[in-house]
Structures are given as C-alpha cells and as structure tokens.
Amino acid sequence: MSYANHNYTAKWWVNAAEEPGKSATWTDSGACTGSGGGSGGGTTPPPDGVPTLSQALAREAELTNNDFFRKVKASVRTASNTIVDAVAPGKSDNPLNVKRVEALVPEQKFQYYFSVRHPSYTYQRFLQAIAKFPGICDDYSDGRNADQICRRSLATMFAHFAQETGGHSVTQYGIDEWRQALVHVREMGCTETGTGCGYNTECTDPVFNGVWTCGKNADGSFKKYYGRGAKQLSYNYNYGPFSQVMFSGDQTKLLNDPDQVAESWLNMASATFFFVYPQPPKPSMLHVIDGTWVPNAQDKARGLGNDFPTTIQIINAECQDATLKPAAKNRIDYYTEFARDLGWDIKQESMNCTNMQRFEKGSSAAYPIFWEKTWSAGQDNQCQLVDYQTPYNALIEGNYVKCVEKNWNVKLK
C-alpha cells in the first residue's frame, strides 16, 4: 500500500489502526516516485494523453499476454449463469467437469456423505457450483490424470467442509464426524444484529474499507462478514472478490448483502470460488493439488508443498505448531476418510502438518495478479501488475479499465 507518499509492505496480517511508519508490522519500501501518494497524496488530476478505451484494453492484453496468465485464467474461468442454471443431476448435456464429478460422487453417495446437512445444501446446487468453475475436475492435455486429480480435489473440499460446517458430535448425530459436514450455513453464534461476533472491524479502517468498501445497515452500522456457506466465507476482502466473480465485476452486491452467501446456491459456489482462486502469496488449493503450482526453495524450506496440509495453511494456517492442533487433526482425519472412499491413496503425498510456516512474499505463488496505479514518471493514466491485493484482480475481465478510471479520475471512451 501507499501512505503519506511512501510505499509499505505488510509483514503479516495488519490490524486496524496499526499506522504505516509507526508500526513494526509494516516495511517501508521507499518514497513514492509518481505524482500520487496513497492516502497522504490525494487524487492525481488527469493529465493530457488519456488513452482511449481500446488503447487501455490493448495495454491490458499486452501485460497479460504470457503463458502464466493464460494458465491461471484457464483454471479460474467461469461458465455463464445460463449454463449453470441448466445443470441438474443426470442430464446428458451437463458440462464435462460436472459429469466427471457425478461419476465419482453420484447423488446417492452425496446423500451418504452429507446425510445431516442443512436443507439449503442440495446435490443440484453442488453440481451447479462445480459447473460455475470448469477448471475443477477438468481434463488435462499434458498427461496429468484428471480422474485422480478430481478425487483429490473433492476429498480436499469435503474435508474442509467437515471442519468448517460440521456437527462435530457423534453422540448427537450418531455417525462418524467426517460424515457430518454441511450442518451449518452461518457461523455459530453470529447474526447480523447480535454482538457475538462481527467480522467488520476492518470496515472502520480507511485503508481496508477503501479497497473492499463495507455495506451498511439501516442504522448506519457496518454489515458483518462472518462465515457463511460450505467453506464459511469470511471477511470483506473475500466477499468483495467473490462478488466480482459472480456478478460481472460488481463487488458491491455481496458487500451490501453478504447473507446471499448463506442460503442461496452461492453457499456452495463460494467454496468452489475459494478453491480455484489464488490469493498471493498463497496459491489456489487447485494449483496445489493438480501440480500447477511449483514450490520454490523458500516454500520447501517452510514445509509447503503439493499436499493436503498445505491447503490447511491456505485456509487457516493451522499447521504451524510442533504439536498438531485439534482443528488441523480434524481436517487430516476427515481427508483421510474421504480420500479412502473416493479412491485416492494418501500415501502418494506428505501428510506432515507440524512446524510448517505461512506463505510469504518470496513464495513462487506471490503472483502479480492485481492492478494498481502506475506511480512511475511518464506512465500517467496507466496501471501496473502488483502482487498485493487491490480491488482490481487482473484475472477478471474489465478490471484494468476500472483501475485506470478510478486511480486517475478519468473516463475512458
């Protein structure tokens, strides 16, 4: 981020009110070289030489014209809602990836896995969530085994469902814990009007709220972004990007109405979204499983690799202690059962989940996939690729133009 004419990088998740330049959580990366300056520099007036819309789109295409972007864009691509709406169990014209999932998890098996689920988690909605993201359980043209990758992918998703939304009580439900997933649609103890949990403290911080602007209730209080859906999507910085993907680049839909993620079909789609999208410096879970992400020396030194425990680090970073945390143990136990039943041999991967460390900036997954204002002299009315989160994800069409228009206060025609 930029603040008071200096660029800063967060060393870890920053709490509200930890001011750059005065808190050890921020590394000063030097003075801004452009005419703007973050929250300390105001809005740069639009100079002469504003590009046309076609020129801006050409610039976006130029900056993303490489194998990396083609590969990542292919894995996060989405199907139209017309296709998704038409998906139903057993239909002959279901998309390829849906048919593969139906073959591995037919409706009867889905009912067996999730027999105590909340009624809003239906098999059809599950298939629609898969259909929305064709990169899940897709074919591979380079010799990778699509069926085996699909088995691992489903076992991974289901294990995290079981931890995030499970009943966790053999006494109450009378079945093994790994089969108690999808009981909850909202985080326990959380309501929009209650005081038990909030997940909206970031909304009071001008930096965080400037990126993913929180919606407000009628009384002026901020909406709450507590866990909802199969993956328990949390925080405005997850609701905003998910909203962009689901609503043609509009981040306000779910920031203003986060409860849509609870009992609509988005409760399953939010989980598949989280599964396929990288969050630099973390890769996507899909890329961990299918081998698209290749760990570098730093990643390996931190214990991160192409295995299930690394997906735990992505979702909740619970593999960092010398003693296995109960939540991490649960995830591994659930994964073991789902993998066994789906036909994936976990002996083919490392299951070590102790003394791992978080992903950091030096990771090979620190992808530059976000648009940010170009601060360099002579590059007015342009945006650049950066590896920290902004509202303008380069994997989503149209965000380059939005970045230019917002940051340079211009309207491209």
C-alpha atoms as one frame of an Amber mdcrd trajectory, in Angstrom:
protein
   0.000   0.000   0.000   0.975   3.672  -0.259   0.563   6.091   2.629   1.914
   9.609   3.207   3.945   9.411  -0.015   5.713   6.184   0.967   5.164   2.598
  -0.202   4.702  -0.031   2.519   4.509  -3.824   2.558   2.744  -5.697   5.371
   4.897  -8.358   7.054   1.759 -10.177   8.221  -1.984  -9.508   8.556  -2.291
  -5.952   9.828  -4.822  -4.978  12.451  -6.876  -1.824  12.274  -5.130   1.352
  13.499  -1.595  -0.013  13.015  -0.334   3.017  11.140   2.365   2.571   8.463
   5.572   4.244   9.535   4.712   3.790  13.205   4.091   0.046  13.474   6.556
  -2.818  13.139   4.032  -4.728  11.051   4.879  -2.559   8.017   8.104  -2.489
   5.968   8.904   0.915   4.429   9.679   0.247   0.757  10.696   3.814  -0.021
   9.177   7.019  -1.243   6.581   7.020  -3.988   8.128   8.001  -7.320   4.941
   9.171  -9.011   2.838  12.269  -8.528   0.268  10.472  -6.346   0.771   9.310
  -2.781  -1.854   6.975  -1.388  -3.965   8.328   1.430  -1.439  11.103   2.033
  -1.228  12.339  -1.556  -4.790  12.939  -2.693  -6.196  12.295  -6.159  -3.909
  12.943  -9.116  -5.593  15.224 -11.651  -5.883  13.661 -15.099  -3.071  14.944
 -17.342  -3.182  15.174 -21.113  -2.803  11.955 -23.075  -5.728   9.984 -21.658
  -5.902   6.691 -23.598  -8.990   5.577 -25.426 -10.898   2.563 -24.156  -9.485
   0.423 -26.953  -5.940   1.558 -26.141  -6.424   0.669 -22.465  -7.768  -2.768
 -23.370  -4.797  -3.270 -25.682  -2.465  -2.350 -22.821  -4.211  -4.855 -20.555
  -3.870  -7.552 -23.208  -0.175  -6.732 -23.654   0.593  -7.007 -19.924  -1.230
 -10.325 -19.563  -0.057 -11.909 -22.828   2.072 -14.692 -21.377   1.849 -18.373
 -20.529   1.422 -17.688 -16.812  -1.726 -15.625 -17.255  -3.171 -17.983 -19.835
  -2.661 -20.918 -17.467  -4.111 -19.219 -14.406  -7.019 -17.653 -16.297  -7.919
 -21.071 -17.666  -8.109 -22.504 -14.146 -10.365 -19.716 -12.795 -12.603 -19.294
 -15.830 -16.336 -19.281 -15.191 -19.317 -20.620 -17.085 -22.268 -18.364 -17.860
 -25.166 -18.485 -15.456 -27.316 -19.747 -18.342 -25.193 -22.899 -18.421 -25.114
 -23.147 -14.628 -28.877 -22.721 -14.258 -29.469 -25.591 -16.690 -27.378 -28.088
 -14.689 -29.318 -30.860 -12.973 -28.389 -34.379 -11.818 -28.112 -36.898 -14.655
 -28.656 -34.505 -17.557 -26.906 -35.620 -20.740 -25.827 -32.070 -21.599 -24.192
 -31.305 -18.247 -20.677 -29.845 -18.656 -17.713 -32.228 -18.830 -16.438 -31.475
 -15.337 -19.906 -31.943 -13.841 -20.207 -35.356 -15.485 -16.842 -36.366 -14.012
 -17.996 -35.320 -10.534 -21.307 -37.151 -10.979 -19.398 -40.319 -11.864 -17.229
 -40.090  -8.731 -19.921 -38.706  -6.390 -23.372 -39.739  -7.606 -26.342 -38.380
  -5.710 -26.614 -41.457  -3.511 -23.014 -41.038  -2.348 -23.598 -37.307  -1.770
 -26.554 -38.220   0.451 -24.347 -40.714   2.319 -21.527 -38.212   2.850 -23.798
 -35.374   3.946 -26.847 -37.052   5.434 -27.259 -34.479   8.238 -26.679 -31.408
   6.075 -28.747 -28.218   6.161 -31.557 -28.376   3.555 -30.041 -25.491   1.565
 -27.056 -27.662   0.594 -28.568 -29.673  -2.238 -26.893 -32.010  -4.700 -28.057
 -29.841  -7.588 -26.500 -26.737  -6.036 -23.289 -28.676  -5.505 -23.207 -29.614
  -9.197 -24.001 -26.026 -10.176 -21.100 -24.795  -8.033 -18.830 -27.226  -9.887
 -20.254 -26.106 -13.234 -19.582 -22.443 -12.478 -15.839 -23.153 -12.345 -14.953
 -25.545 -15.211 -11.328 -25.740 -14.020 -12.435 -28.043 -11.200 -12.265 -31.690
 -12.297 -11.387 -30.559 -15.804  -9.487 -32.536 -18.428  -5.707 -32.069 -18.760
  -3.891 -32.105 -22.097  -0.406 -32.725 -20.675  -0.823 -36.263 -19.362  -1.958
 -35.484 -15.829  -4.590 -37.929 -14.555  -7.820 -35.932 -14.476  -9.788 -38.534
 -12.513  -7.153 -38.814  -9.793  -6.843 -35.032  -9.511 -10.625 -34.838  -9.235
 -10.655 -37.436  -6.450  -8.056 -35.405  -4.505  -9.899 -32.151  -5.183 -13.214
 -33.482  -3.905 -11.624 -35.109  -0.844  -9.896 -31.793  -0.064 -13.049 -29.721
  -0.409 -15.161 -32.163   1.589 -12.601 -32.385   4.428 -12.602 -28.611   4.803
 -16.415 -28.568   4.634 -16.481 -31.065   7.504 -14.259 -28.893   9.698 -15.850
 -25.574   8.788 -19.525 -26.596   8.901 -19.547 -29.978  10.649 -21.685 -31.055
  13.567 -18.626 -32.481  15.400 -20.735 -34.701  17.656 -21.023 -38.460  17.259
 -23.418 -38.508  20.214 -25.824 -36.031  18.662 -25.779 -37.283  15.073 -24.968
 -40.965  15.505 -22.492 -41.125  12.587 -18.742 -40.589  12.207 -17.622 -36.958
  12.273 -16.258 -36.999   8.734 -19.842 -37.501   7.509 -21.239 -34.571   9.493
 -20.312 -31.782   7.077 -22.626 -29.011   5.843 -24.689 -28.780   9.027 -24.262
 -25.002   9.312 -24.852 -22.243   6.782 -23.762 -19.414   9.115 -21.002 -19.300
  11.669 -22.333 -20.445  15.021 -23.298 -17.584  17.331 -23.266 -14.998  14.547
 -26.191 -12.878  13.403 -26.425  -9.541  11.636 -27.881  -7.848  14.716 -26.178
  -9.807  17.510 -22.999  -8.907  19.358 -21.434 -12.367  19.499 -19.150 -11.829
  16.508 -18.623  -9.128  13.968 -16.016  -9.633  11.258 -16.469  -5.962  10.407
 -13.723  -4.241  12.424 -11.760  -3.780   9.177 -14.617  -1.580   7.973 -13.546
   1.195  10.340 -10.061   1.297   8.821  -9.883   3.700   5.847  -7.264   1.591
   4.054  -9.141  -1.736   4.261 -12.523  -0.114   3.697 -11.150   1.786   0.733
 -10.321  -1.469  -1.014 -13.418  -3.520  -0.153 -15.971  -0.940   0.964 -18.325
  -2.460   3.540 -22.069  -2.201   3.215 -24.132  -0.559   5.933 -27.343  -1.420
   7.746 -30.257   0.998   8.080 -28.907   2.220  11.438 -25.540   3.106   9.890
 -23.643   0.141  11.333 -21.428  -1.911   9.038 -22.565  -5.239   7.627 -20.948
  -8.321   9.153 -18.806 -10.648   7.091 -18.782 -13.700   9.335 -18.559 -17.205
   7.925 -21.293 -18.280   5.558 -21.687 -21.199   3.182 -19.899 -24.537   2.798
 -16.430 -23.019   3.178 -17.643 -20.388   5.664 -16.524 -17.432   3.560 -15.373
 -14.686   5.928 -14.191 -11.052   5.851 -14.970  -8.280   3.388 -11.747  -8.968
   1.450 -13.180 -12.391   0.479 -16.795 -11.302  -0.038 -15.702  -8.497  -2.379
 -13.687 -10.635  -4.828 -16.327 -13.393  -4.790 -18.971 -10.799  -5.614 -16.869
  -9.550  -8.521 -16.624 -13.042  -9.971 -20.300 -13.877  -9.537 -21.770 -10.518
 -10.557 -19.785  -9.359 -13.592 -17.180  -7.367 -11.704 -19.579  -5.780  -9.186
 -18.077  -6.095  -5.716 -20.921  -4.205  -4.053 -23.559  -6.946  -4.453 -22.277
  -9.179  -1.653 -20.579  -6.416   0.340 -24.022  -4.816   0.630 -25.893  -8.105
   1.068 -23.500 -10.762   2.429 -26.301 -13.054   3.570 -26.867 -14.123  -0.047
 -23.922 -16.459   0.605 -25.896 -18.300   3.281 -28.940 -19.985   1.755 -28.805
 -19.360  -1.992 -26.784 -21.540  -4.388 -23.868 -19.226  -3.587 -23.372 -21.210
  -0.378 -21.721 -23.920  -2.485 -20.254 -21.660  -5.180 -18.363 -19.629  -2.561
 -16.473 -22.797  -1.682 -15.538 -23.625  -5.277 -14.531 -19.984  -5.813 -12.172
 -20.137  -2.837 -10.817 -23.450  -4.109  -9.764 -22.145  -7.545  -8.638 -18.578
  -6.870  -5.026 -17.857  -5.823  -4.521 -15.284  -3.077  -0.879 -14.158  -3.402
   1.418 -15.078  -1.794  -0.766 -18.206  -1.446  -1.564 -20.382  -4.470  -5.028
 -21.768  -5.023  -5.875 -25.120  -3.498  -6.496 -26.418  -7.011  -2.982 -25.464
  -8.095  -1.518 -27.189  -5.037  -3.377 -30.396  -5.856  -3.008 -30.537  -9.632
   0.664 -29.519  -9.626   0.221 -26.218 -11.470   1.900 -24.524  -8.514   5.558
 -25.497  -8.215   7.058 -24.643  -4.791  10.400 -22.847  -4.814  13.271 -23.218
  -2.336  11.675 -20.837   0.176   8.370 -22.685   0.041  10.091 -26.033   0.581
  12.116 -24.651   3.484   8.836 -23.590   5.086   7.403 -27.099   4.683   4.993
 -26.107   1.912   4.378 -28.468  -0.983   1.836 -30.200  -3.210  -0.039 -31.927
  -0.403  -3.173 -31.655   1.691  -1.546 -29.980   4.760  -0.513 -27.087   2.518
  -4.202 -26.490   1.764  -4.698 -26.179   5.537  -2.126 -23.382   5.523  -4.078
 -21.706   2.748  -7.425 -21.873   4.512  -6.450 -21.253   8.145  -2.692 -21.670
   8.749  -3.223 -24.334  11.418  -0.057 -26.363  10.681   2.473 -24.080  12.365
   2.960 -25.653  15.796   5.196 -28.500  16.923   2.080 -30.191  18.301  -0.760
 -30.881  15.897  -3.703 -28.554  16.547  -7.108 -30.206  17.045  -8.602 -28.387
  14.038  -5.735 -29.470  11.798  -6.011 -33.051  13.072  -9.717 -32.995  12.265
  -9.067 -31.848   8.711  -6.463 -34.578   8.171  -8.717 -37.254   9.680 -11.633
 -36.173   7.502  -9.441 -36.004   4.405  -8.137 -39.488   5.112 -11.683 -40.882
   5.158 -12.931 -39.020   2.105  -9.782 -39.929   0.142 -10.171 -43.588   1.074
 -13.795 -43.658  -0.021 -13.111 -41.744  -3.243 -10.179 -43.942  -4.205  -7.200
 -41.636  -3.614  -4.174 -43.158  -1.830  -2.842 -40.519   0.577   0.486 -42.369
   0.734   1.264 -40.620  -2.538   1.640 -37.290  -0.699   3.133 -35.925   2.506
   0.696 -35.650   5.390   3.039 -33.805   7.735   1.278 -30.849   9.363   3.656
 -29.623  12.061   6.197 -26.815  12.049   5.044 -25.535   8.684   5.191 -21.792
   8.131   2.981 -19.289   6.365   3.317 -18.341   2.734   5.325 -15.143   2.381
   6.320 -12.689  -0.318   9.235 -14.788  -1.578   6.936 -17.703  -2.435   6.648
 -18.828  -6.031   2.921 -18.134  -5.547   3.458 -14.412  -4.947   1.835 -13.818
  -8.297   1.435 -10.266  -9.664  -2.265 -10.620 -10.468  -3.702  -7.312  -9.256
  -3.848  -3.932 -10.988  -2.501  -0.886  -9.181  -1.877   2.683 -10.228   1.467
   3.117 -12.004   3.462   5.585  -9.930   6.465   5.868 -12.262   7.025   9.168
 -14.029   5.920   9.167 -17.653   3.296   6.448 -17.132   0.269   8.583 -16.370
  -3.169   7.043 -16.968  -1.801   3.506 -16.725  -1.950   0.686 -14.206   0.646
  -1.944 -13.361   0.617  -5.526 -12.059   1.384  -5.993  -8.344   1.437  -8.984
  -6.007  -0.718  -7.479  -3.232  -4.495  -7.347  -3.143  -6.339  -4.414  -4.668
  -9.972  -4.236  -5.863  -8.737  -4.876  -9.413  -7.944  -8.540  -9.949  -6.257
  -8.989 -13.333  -7.908 -12.393 -13.709 -11.284 -10.669 -14.043 -12.061  -9.012
 -17.376 -12.528  -5.251 -17.331 -10.625  -4.540 -14.146  -7.724  -2.801 -15.905
 -10.089  -0.139 -17.206 -11.670   0.230 -13.757  -8.210   0.641 -12.214  -7.264
   3.405 -14.669 -10.568   5.238 -14.320 -10.643   5.135 -10.529  -6.996   5.898
  -9.826  -6.555   8.588 -12.494 -10.023  10.113 -12.204 -10.752   9.741 -15.910
 -13.456   8.199 -18.066 -12.224   6.068 -20.944 -14.218   6.178 -24.182
